Amino acid sequence: MLEARQEMRRRTEGCIRAWVSRSIDGQPMFLLQAIYVDEESWHRSAKRVSDELDPRDGGIESLLGGPPLVGIFSLDAKNIDLETP
């Protein structure tokens, strides 16, 4: 379910990278991250996930053990190495 959302984000115009990581200690904790060209791209991606995936699977709220920690940060593109795997 989380991977499907990240894949949809990756395929949305303006998304540079998106990934999901699981906790390495076996805890049911996930880190979902994505980098977008601009805030409008982020809004477009979030709307697409909400409109297309949430109605099909009910959304990710059932996976959450508490409120999600959400943050939006600005970064300088020169600080992103998109060449190194």
N, C-alpha and C positions, 0 to 999 in steps of 0.2 A: 504494500500500500504506500509506504513512504518512498520506496524506489520509483514507483509509478509517478508520483508527484514530482520528484526530482528530474525524472526523464522528461516529463512534460515541460518543466521549467527550462531544461536544456534546449528544448526544441522551440521555445518561444523567442521571437525576435528581441534582441537586446540583452539576452542572457549570455554572459561570457563563459561562466562555469557554474555547475551546481553539483552538490554531492551530499550523501547521507552517511554518517558514521555511527556505529554502535559502540557502546561502552565495552572496553576490553576486560572488565572485571565481572562480566555476566549480569550486571544490573540492567533493568529494562529502561535504559536511558539512551537517547538518540540525539545526535547533533545534525541539524539540517542547515546547510549553508549554500548560498548562491551569490554570485557577483553579477551585477547588471551594469549596463552602460549608463543608465540614469534612473531616477526615481519613477518616471513614467513607465519604463520597461518593467520595473518591479510590480507596479500596479496592474499592468496588462497581464503579466504572468499570474499574479495572485487571482485575478478575475477569471482567467482561463481555467485554473485549477478548481476554483469555486463553482464555476458554471458547468464544467464538463465532468470532473471526477467526483466531487462531493455528492451530487444527486445519485450517482451509481453505487457508491460504497458507503455513504453516510458520513464521510469526513473522518478526520483522524482524532476527533475529540475522545472517542472511545478508547484510544490507545494511551491517552494522557493520564498520569497518576496525579496530576495537579495542574495548575495553570502553567502554560508554556512561558519560557523566558524568551522574549523577542527583542531584538535590537537591530537598528539600521545604522550603518556606519558609512562614512565617506572615506575614500582612499584615493591616493594619487596613482594613476595608471603606471607610472614609471617604477612603482614598488611591487608590481605583479610580474612574476616570471612565468610566462605562459609557454615557454619552450621546454623547460625542464620537467620531465614526468614526475 
